[in-house]
């Protein structure tokens, strides 16, 4: 129906460590994921599933001559571009943009030079080359 919006969903069962084998098999067929928050079972899988279902990608920013910052990625949506990344970054980076280098799944080779229209993918490493202000 046109007045409804369907959103991605994940059905999980917590306390899965308390289930017997038969119930566990039944639940594995009916639910997306069985977890145990107390014991930490399948929590990383749950995080990945949420991330994937929401259509998010992690972009690791890198400064020239430095290692990429893999602790604090820029979070974008699938199919976002370098231009979209510039929109999310603080300051006047979009106006000062000259070119970028990308290494990762979206690049044909390491440190590929790209423009604002380049589509980024999960776990790409992005290095911006910006004009200096006088």
C-alpha positions as CSV (number, residue, x, y, z in Angstrom):
1,X,0.0,0.0,0.0
2,X,1.2,3.5,-0.8
3,X,0.7,4.8,2.7
4,X,3.1,2.3,4.3
5,X,6.8,2.3,4.6
6,X,8.6,-1.0,5.2
7,X,11.8,-0.9,7.1
8,X,14.5,-3.5,7.4
9,X,14.1,-5.7,10.5
10,X,16.1,-8.2,12.4
11,X,14.5,-10.7,14.7
12,X,16.7,-12.0,17.5
13,X,16.3,-14.2,20.6
14,X,18.3,-13.3,23.6
15,X,19.3,-15.8,26.3
16,X,19.9,-18.4,23.6
17,X,22.4,-20.1,25.9
18,X,19.4,-21.3,28.0
19,X,17.7,-23.1,25.1
20,X,17.8,-26.9,24.7
21,X,18.9,-28.4,21.4
22,X,15.4,-28.9,20.0
23,X,14.2,-25.4,20.9
24,X,17.4,-23.9,19.5
25,X,16.9,-25.6,16.1
26,X,13.3,-24.4,16.0
27,X,14.4,-20.8,16.8
28,X,17.2,-20.9,14.3
29,X,14.6,-21.5,11.6
30,X,12.2,-18.8,12.8
31,X,14.6,-16.0,13.8
32,X,17.5,-14.2,12.2
33,X,19.9,-14.6,15.0
34,X,20.2,-16.2,18.5
35,X,22.3,-14.3,20.9
36,X,23.3,-14.3,24.6
37,X,24.0,-10.8,25.8
38,X,25.3,-12.0,29.1
39,X,27.8,-14.4,27.6
40,X,28.5,-12.2,24.5
41,X,27.5,-14.9,22.0
42,X,26.8,-13.6,18.5
43,X,27.0,-10.0,19.5
44,X,29.5,-9.1,16.8
45,X,27.3,-10.9,14.3
46,X,24.4,-8.8,15.5
47,X,26.4,-5.6,15.0
48,X,27.4,-6.6,11.5
49,X,23.8,-7.6,10.6
50,X,22.4,-4.3,11.9
51,X,25.1,-2.4,9.9
52,X,24.4,-4.4,6.7
53,X,20.6,-4.2,6.9
54,X,20.8,-0.4,7.4
55,X,22.9,-0.1,4.4
56,X,25.8,1.7,6.1
57,X,29.5,1.8,5.2
58,X,32.6,2.6,7.2
59,X,35.1,5.0,5.6
60,X,38.5,5.3,7.3
61,X,40.0,8.7,6.9
62,X,43.7,9.0,6.4
63,X,46.1,12.0,6.4
64,X,49.1,12.0,4.1
65,X,52.0,10.1,5.5
66,X,49.8,8.7,8.4
67,X,48.0,5.4,9.0
68,X,44.3,5.4,8.6
69,X,42.1,6.0,11.7
70,X,40.3,2.7,12.0
71,X,39.0,3.5,15.5
72,X,36.7,6.3,14.4
73,X,35.3,5.7,10.9
74,X,33.1,8.1,9.0
75,X,29.7,6.4,8.6
76,X,27.9,6.8,5.3
77,X,25.2,5.1,3.4
78,X,25.8,2.6,0.6
79,X,26.2,4.3,-2.8
80,X,27.5,7.5,-1.1
81,X,30.3,9.3,-2.9
82,X,33.4,11.3,-2.0
83,X,31.2,14.4,-2.3
84,X,28.7,13.0,0.2
85,X,31.7,12.3,2.6
86,X,32.8,16.0,2.2
87,X,29.2,17.1,3.1
88,X,29.6,15.2,6.4
89,X,33.1,16.4,7.3
90,X,33.5,19.7,9.3
91,X,34.6,23.0,8.0
92,X,35.2,24.1,4.4
93,X,36.7,20.9,3.1
94,X,34.1,20.7,0.2
95,X,35.2,24.1,-1.1
96,X,38.9,23.3,-0.7
97,X,38.7,19.9,-2.3
98,X,41.2,19.2,-5.1
99,X,41.2,15.4,-5.4
100,X,41.1,12.3,-3.2
101,X,42.9,8.9,-3.0
102,X,41.0,5.8,-2.2
103,X,42.3,2.4,-1.2
104,X,39.9,-0.5,-0.6
105,X,37.0,-2.3,-2.2
106,X,35.9,0.6,-4.4
107,X,39.4,1.2,-5.9
108,X,40.9,-0.5,-8.8
109,X,44.3,-0.2,-7.2
110,X,45.8,1.2,-4.0
111,X,45.8,5.0,-3.7
112,X,43.6,5.5,-6.8
113,X,43.0,9.2,-7.5
114,X,39.3,9.9,-7.6
115,X,36.9,12.9,-7.8
116,X,33.8,13.8,-5.9
117,X,31.6,11.4,-7.9
118,X,33.5,8.3,-6.9
119,X,31.2,5.8,-5.1
120,X,32.7,4.6,-1.8
121,X,32.3,1.1,-0.3
122,X,32.6,-0.4,3.2
123,X,36.1,-0.1,4.7
124,X,37.5,2.1,2.0
125,X,40.4,4.3,3.1
126,X,40.0,7.9,2.0
127,X,42.8,10.5,1.8
128,X,41.7,14.0,0.8
129,X,44.0,16.5,-1.0
130,X,42.7,20.0,-0.2
131,X,43.7,23.5,-1.4
132,X,45.5,25.6,1.1
133,X,44.0,29.0,2.0
134,X,46.1,32.0,1.5
